[in-house]
């Protein structure tokens, strides 16, 4: 069996934002009752922040209670992939001005449930890596 090598390169922040702008599915990582939780969410990049919609429930409560969250986006194919991690501060949008701005993102739920709450993650740090797979 031959050994394969994996090449890893660090992505500059602007490339991380470009990659995330072309993706639709990410994972929100937060804490619920002191336990780590991860939630898949569809999202949009808007003004160098992450925006997602949610309904009442654990995701909304954890985003409101936990100021600090992680958000991960990645993609891969047969020859390589990339992964971006955003460490940030989440807040539920409440003002008319914030909600109007969020509506401009045209972010719609993938499921038939009503997701009336917007949450914005403001980044504290953005890091990414690109992976090249050997044949």
N, C-alpha and C positions, 0 to 999 in steps of 0.2 A: 504494500500500500504506500503510495507516495504522500509525502507530507505537503500540505498546502500552506501558503503564507497569506497573511492578510495585511494589507497596507491601510494605515489609518492616517488621515490628515485632519488638522484642526481647521474649522471654517471661520472666516471672519464674520463679525456680527451682521454686516449688511447682507451677506450671502445667506445666513440663517433666516433673516426676515424674508428674503426673496423665495427661499424654499418653502417656508411656512405659508406664504401668500398663495402658493399653488396647491396647497394641501387642503383637505376638508375635514379630516378626522384626527383628533388628538386625544390625549388622556390627561385629565385633571387629577392631581395627586394631592390629597389633603388628609386631615385627621378627623375622625369621628369618635367621640368618647375615648380619646387617647390612643386610638388604634388607627394605623394608616389605612386609607381607602383610596381606590382608584376608580375613576368614572370615565368611560369613553364619551366624548362629546363632539358634535360637529361644531365648527367654529369659523370665525373670520378674523383676519388681521386688519386692524383699523388704526391708523395713526400710531404705528409702533406699539400697539397693545393687542392683546388677545380678547376677543369678544365671543361669548356664547350665551345661548338661551337655556333656561331650565324652568321646570314646573316647581310647585311646592314640594318639599321633601328634603331628603338627606343632603343632596347636592347643594341646594340653595342654603340650607341651614349651615352646612360646613363651610361654604364660601363666605357666609356672613359672619360666622364666629371666628374662623381662622384667618387672620390677616395674611399669613404667609402660606403660599401654595407653590407647587411645581406644576408645570405643564410640559408634556412631551409630545413631539410630533416626529414621525419617522416614515421612511419609505425604503423599499428595497426591490431589487430585481435580480436576474441571474448573474449580473456582473458587478453589482455593488449596491450601495445604499447610503443613507444618511440618517442622522438622528440629531434633533435639536431639543435642548432643555431650557425652559424659561423658568427662572426663580423669580417670584413676584408677589405682589400684594393684590388680593382680590377684593372687589367691593361690588355690592349689588347697586345697580343704577336706579336712582329715585327721582332726580330732578327732571323737569320737562326738557330742559336743554340737553341733558345726558341721554335721555330716552329718544329724542329726535335724532341726535347724532347716531345712536345705535341702530335706529330704523334704516338709516342710509346704507348700512352694510348689507341689506337684503338677505339677512340670515334667517333661514326657515328651518323648522324642525323636520327631521327625517321620519318621525313617527306621527301618527294621527293625534297624539295628545297635545293639549294646549300648553305651550311653554311661554308664559307671559312675562317672565322675569329675565332681564339681561344682567350678566355679570361681566365685568371688565377686569382683566389682569394687567396691571401695570408692571413692567419688568424691572427687576433690580439687577439681574444679570441674564445674559443670553449666551449660551455656549452650544457649539455643534461640532460634529465630526462626520467626515465622509469615509466610507469604507470601500475599498476595491478588493473584489474577490478574485482569486486565481481560478483559471479554468480547470 
